[in-house]
Amino acid sequence: MKINGSDFTVVSGETLLGLLRTLGHKPERVAAELNGAVVPREKFGETAVKDSDILEIVCFVGGG
């Protein structure tokens, strides 16, 4: 699969939630677009990912 333009191999049956955690992201602090569609945060745990997918992850950063 492609994640933010880079190649990545996913485990069969992986969910978006599991993948985000594997990558070190806090799921409550990211937005995800899978194959051109925004995935609602409440659907991360039930959204399967596969090697042919294209995922864009945007991290929210606070500061002042």
GUROMI-353840 format. One record per atom (N, C-alpha, C): residue in one letter; atom name; residue number from 0; x, y, z. Coordinates in Angstrom, 2 decimals. Layout:
N
A / CA / NUM / X / Y / Z
...
This chain:
64
M / N / 0 / 0.84 / -1.17 / 0.00
M / CA / 0 / 0.00 / 0.00 / 0.00
M / C / 0 / 0.88 / 1.23 / 0.00
K / N / 1 / 0.28 / 2.34 / -0.30
K / CA / 1 / 1.00 / 3.63 / -0.23
K / C / 1 / 0.44 / 4.40 / 0.96
I / N / 2 / 1.34 / 4.89 / 1.81
I / CA / 2 / 0.95 / 5.74 / 2.93
I / C / 2 / 1.68 / 7.05 / 2.77
N / N / 3 / 0.92 / 8.12 / 2.57
N / CA / 3 / 1.49 / 9.45 / 2.34
N / C / 3 / 2.59 / 9.39 / 1.27
G / N / 4 / 2.34 / 8.61 / 0.22
G / CA / 4 / 3.24 / 8.52 / -0.92
G / C / 4 / 4.35 / 7.50 / -0.82
S / N / 5 / 4.52 / 6.85 / 0.34
S / CA / 5 / 5.58 / 5.86 / 0.51
S / C / 5 / 5.00 / 4.46 / 0.55
D / N / 6 / 5.76 / 3.50 / 0.02
D / CA / 6 / 5.33 / 2.11 / 0.02
D / C / 6 / 5.37 / 1.53 / 1.43
F / N / 7 / 4.38 / 0.70 / 1.74
F / CA / 7 / 4.28 / 0.05 / 3.05
F / C / 7 / 3.54 / -1.26 / 2.86
T / N / 8 / 3.97 / -2.31 / 3.54
T / CA / 8 / 3.30 / -3.61 / 3.46
T / C / 8 / 2.44 / -3.79 / 4.70
V / N / 9 / 1.18 / -4.18 / 4.48
V / CA / 9 / 0.28 / -4.40 / 5.61
V / C / 9 / 0.04 / -5.88 / 5.82
V / N / 10 / -0.31 / -6.23 / 7.04
V / CA / 10 / -0.64 / -7.59 / 7.42
V / C / 10 / -2.07 / -7.87 / 6.97
S / N / 11 / -2.31 / -9.03 / 6.43
S / CA / 11 / -3.66 / -9.41 / 6.00
S / C / 11 / -4.63 / -9.29 / 7.17
G / N / 12 / -5.77 / -8.66 / 6.93
G / CA / 12 / -6.78 / -8.50 / 7.96
G / C / 12 / -6.58 / -7.28 / 8.86
E / N / 13 / -5.56 / -6.49 / 8.59
E / CA / 13 / -5.27 / -5.30 / 9.40
E / C / 13 / -6.39 / -4.27 / 9.26
T / N / 14 / -6.69 / -3.60 / 10.36
T / CA / 14 / -7.66 / -2.50 / 10.31
T / C / 14 / -6.90 / -1.19 / 10.28
L / N / 15 / -7.61 / -0.15 / 9.90
L / CA / 15 / -7.00 / 1.18 / 9.89
L / C / 15 / -6.55 / 1.56 / 11.30
L / N / 16 / -7.35 / 1.26 / 12.30
L / CA / 16 / -6.98 / 1.56 / 13.69
L / C / 16 / -5.68 / 0.86 / 14.07
G / N / 17 / -5.57 / -0.41 / 13.78
G / CA / 17 / -4.35 / -1.16 / 14.10
G / C / 17 / -3.15 / -0.61 / 13.36
L / N / 18 / -3.33 / -0.27 / 12.10
L / CA / 18 / -2.24 / 0.28 / 11.30
L / C / 18 / -1.76 / 1.61 / 11.87
L / N / 19 / -2.70 / 2.47 / 12.22
L / CA / 19 / -2.32 / 3.76 / 12.80
L / C / 19 / -1.51 / 3.57 / 14.07
R / N / 20 / -1.94 / 2.65 / 14.92
R / CA / 20 / -1.20 / 2.38 / 16.16
R / C / 20 / 0.18 / 1.81 / 15.86
T / N / 21 / 0.27 / 0.90 / 14.87
T / CA / 21 / 1.56 / 0.32 / 14.48
T / C / 21 / 2.52 / 1.41 / 14.02
L / N / 22 / 1.98 / 2.40 / 13.33
L / CA / 22 / 2.80 / 3.50 / 12.83
L / C / 22 / 3.13 / 4.53 / 13.90
G / N / 23 / 2.58 / 4.35 / 15.11
G / CA / 23 / 2.89 / 5.26 / 16.22
G / C / 23 / 1.99 / 6.48 / 16.31
H / N / 24 / 0.86 / 6.45 / 15.60
H / CA / 24 / -0.08 / 7.58 / 15.65
H / C / 24 / -1.11 / 7.38 / 16.76
K / N / 25 / -1.56 / 8.47 / 17.33
K / CA / 25 / -2.68 / 8.44 / 18.25
K / C / 25 / -3.93 / 8.64 / 17.39
P / N / 26 / -4.77 / 7.63 / 17.26
P / CA / 26 / -5.92 / 7.72 / 16.35
P / C / 26 / -6.83 / 8.92 / 16.59
E / N / 27 / -6.91 / 9.38 / 17.82
E / CA / 27 / -7.77 / 10.53 / 18.12
E / C / 27 / -7.16 / 11.85 / 17.64
R / N / 28 / -5.92 / 11.80 / 17.16
R / CA / 28 / -5.24 / 13.03 / 16.74
R / C / 28 / -4.89 / 13.04 / 15.25
V / N / 29 / -5.56 / 12.16 / 14.46
V / CA / 29 / -5.30 / 12.13 / 13.02
V / C / 29 / -6.60 / 12.13 / 12.22
A / N / 30 / -6.48 / 12.52 / 10.98
A / CA / 30 / -7.54 / 12.35 / 9.98
A / C / 30 / -6.97 / 11.40 / 8.94
A / N / 31 / -7.81 / 10.53 / 8.40
A / CA / 31 / -7.35 / 9.55 / 7.43
A / C / 31 / -8.24 / 9.55 / 6.19
E / N / 32 / -7.57 / 9.49 / 5.04
E / CA / 32 / -8.26 / 9.39 / 3.76
E / C / 32 / -7.79 / 8.10 / 3.11
L / N / 33 / -8.73 / 7.19 / 2.86
L / CA / 33 / -8.41 / 5.89 / 2.27
L / C / 33 / -9.00 / 5.84 / 0.87
N / N / 34 / -8.15 / 5.69 / -0.12
N / CA / 34 / -8.57 / 5.61 / -1.52
N / C / 34 / -9.45 / 6.79 / -1.92
G / N / 35 / -9.09 / 7.98 / -1.44
G / CA / 35 / -9.78 / 9.20 / -1.83
G / C / 35 / -11.01 / 9.56 / -1.01
A / N / 36 / -11.34 / 8.76 / 0.00
A / CA / 36 / -12.51 / 9.05 / 0.84
A / C / 36 / -12.08 / 9.19 / 2.30
V / N / 37 / -12.55 / 10.24 / 2.94
V / CA / 37 / -12.25 / 10.45 / 4.36
V / C / 37 / -12.94 / 9.36 / 5.17
V / N / 38 / -12.22 / 8.75 / 6.09
V / CA / 38 / -12.77 / 7.71 / 6.96
V / C / 38 / -13.11 / 8.36 / 8.30
P / N / 39 / -14.38 / 8.31 / 8.72
P / CA / 39 / -14.74 / 8.85 / 10.03
P / C / 39 / -13.96 / 8.12 / 11.13
R / N / 40 / -13.52 / 8.85 / 12.12
R / CA / 40 / -12.71 / 8.27 / 13.20
R / C / 40 / -13.40 / 7.07 / 13.86
E / N / 41 / -14.70 / 7.13 / 14.01
E / CA / 41 / -15.43 / 6.02 / 14.65
E / C / 41 / -15.43 / 4.75 / 13.79
K / N / 42 / -15.00 / 4.85 / 12.54
K / CA / 42 / -14.95 / 3.68 / 11.64
K / C / 42 / -13.54 / 3.11 / 11.51
F / N / 43 / -12.54 / 3.71 / 12.15
F / CA / 43 / -11.17 / 3.23 / 12.03
F / C / 43 / -11.04 / 1.75 / 12.40
G / N / 44 / -11.70 / 1.33 / 13.46
G / CA / 44 / -11.58 / -0.05 / 13.95
G / C / 44 / -12.26 / -1.08 / 13.08
E / N / 45 / -13.15 / -0.67 / 12.22
E / CA / 45 / -13.86 / -1.62 / 11.36
E / C / 45 / -13.50 / -1.47 / 9.88
T / N / 46 / -12.55 / -0.59 / 9.58
T / CA / 46 / -12.14 / -0.36 / 8.21
T / C / 46 / -10.89 / -1.18 / 7.91
A / N / 47 / -11.04 / -2.18 / 7.05
A / CA / 47 / -9.91 / -3.04 / 6.67
A / C / 47 / -9.03 / -2.32 / 5.66
V / N / 48 / -7.73 / -2.56 / 5.73
V / CA / 48 / -6.80 / -2.01 / 4.75
V / C / 48 / -6.11 / -3.17 / 4.04
K / N / 49 / -5.71 / -2.93 / 2.80
K / CA / 49 / -5.05 / -3.97 / 2.02
K / C / 49 / -3.91 / -3.36 / 1.21
D / N / 50 / -3.08 / -4.22 / 0.65
D / CA / 50 / -1.86 / -3.75 / -0.04
D / C / 50 / -2.14 / -2.84 / -1.23
S / N / 51 / -3.30 / -2.92 / -1.83
S / CA / 51 / -3.59 / -2.09 / -3.00
S / C / 51 / -4.14 / -0.71 / -2.64
D / N / 52 / -4.31 / -0.43 / -1.34
D / CA / 52 / -4.89 / 0.83 / -0.89
D / C / 52 / -3.90 / 1.99 / -0.95
I / N / 53 / -4.48 / 3.19 / -1.00
I / CA / 53 / -3.71 / 4.43 / -0.88
I / C / 53 / -4.26 / 5.18 / 0.33
L / N / 54 / -3.40 / 5.43 / 1.30
L / CA / 54 / -3.80 / 6.06 / 2.55
L / C / 54 / -3.04 / 7.37 / 2.73
E / N / 55 / -3.77 / 8.39 / 3.07
E / CA / 55 / -3.18 / 9.68 / 3.45
E / C / 55 / -3.53 / 9.93 / 4.91
I / N / 56 / -2.53 / 10.24 / 5.71
I / CA / 56 / -2.73 / 10.49 / 7.14
I / C / 56 / -2.32 / 11.94 / 7.42
V / N / 57 / -3.19 / 12.67 / 8.08
V / CA / 57 / -2.89 / 14.03 / 8.49
V / C / 57 / -2.93 / 14.08 / 10.01
C / N / 58 / -1.84 / 14.54 / 10.61
C / CA / 58 / -1.75 / 14.62 / 12.07
C / C / 58 / -2.08 / 16.03 / 12.53
F / N / 59 / -2.87 / 16.11 / 13.59
F / CA / 59 / -3.21 / 17.41 / 14.17
F / C / 59 / -2.14 / 17.78 / 15.19
V / N / 60 / -1.63 / 18.99 / 15.07
V / CA / 60 / -0.58 / 19.47 / 15.97
V / C / 60 / -1.07 / 20.77 / 16.59
G / N / 61 / -0.98 / 20.84 / 17.90
G / CA / 61 / -1.39 / 22.06 / 18.59
G / C / 61 / -0.16 / 22.88 / 18.99
G / N / 62 / -0.39 / 24.09 / 19.27
G / CA / 62 / 0.71 / 24.94 / 19.70
G / C / 62 / 0.30 / 26.40 / 19.65
G / N / 63 / 1.18 / 27.23 / 20.03
G / CA / 63 / 0.82 / 28.63 / 20.04
G / C / 63 / 1.98 / 29.54 / 19.81
